[in-house]
């Protein structure tokens, strides 16, 4: 099994999650998904159903997704090394 590039997976998952959260924040301005935004705002400080709130939430989501991607890649590499 080949190893995963930790940095590449971290950036990819961070970017993907940031785009999703940005979209969710901006769509919630029109009333769609407001409950999800309220729940996520308790974790992502500054995230709200506004234009700027969506950008702030995307920043937090990028960091969160990048950390998650790095952890996933590291765990995969450890498991792949043992096989």
N, C-alpha and C positions, 0 to 999 in steps of 0.2 A: 504494500500500500504506500502511496506517495504521501508526503507531508503537505499540510496546508500552509500557505503563507499567512502568518498571523496578522501582519499589518494590513494585507490586502482584504482579508475577510472582515477585519474590524472596520475598515473604511467603508466597505461595501454594505455591511449590515447597518452601520451608523447612518450612511446616506439614505438607504432604503427606508429606515424607520423615521428619519427626519422628514422625508418627503411625505410619508403617510400622515404624520402628526401635523405637518403644515397644512396639508389638504383638509384634514379633519377640523383644524382650527378655523380655517377660512370658510369651509362649508357650513360650520355651525353658526356663522353670522346670519345665515338665512333660516335658522331654526332646526336644521337637521343635525342629529347627534349631540345635542346640547348636554344630555345627561352624561355621556361618555366624556365630554370635555370637562364637565364639572368634577367628575371622578378623577380624571388625569391631572387636573389642576391642583389636586391635593398632594400630588407627587412632584409635578413639574412647576416650580415656583414661577409665577408670572404668566403661565399659560392661560389664555382666556379666549372667548369668542370674539376676538377683534383681529384686525390686520396685524398689529404689532404683537399681540398675544400669541398669534400663530407662529410668528417668527421666533419669539422667545421659546415657545414650546418646541419648535424644531431644533433649536440649539441644544436644549436639554436632551431631546430625543437622540440627537447625533451622538452625544457623549454616552448616553445610556446604551444605545445600540452598538457603539464601538467597543465598549467594555464587554458587553455580551458576546460580540463577535470574537473578541480576543480570547475570552474564556472558552468558547466553543472550539476554536481552533487549537488552543493549548490542550484541551481534554482529548480532542480527536488525535492530535499528534502523539500524545502519551499512549493512547490505546493502540494506534497504528504501529508504534514502535515495539510494543509487546508482542505483536502477532508475527 
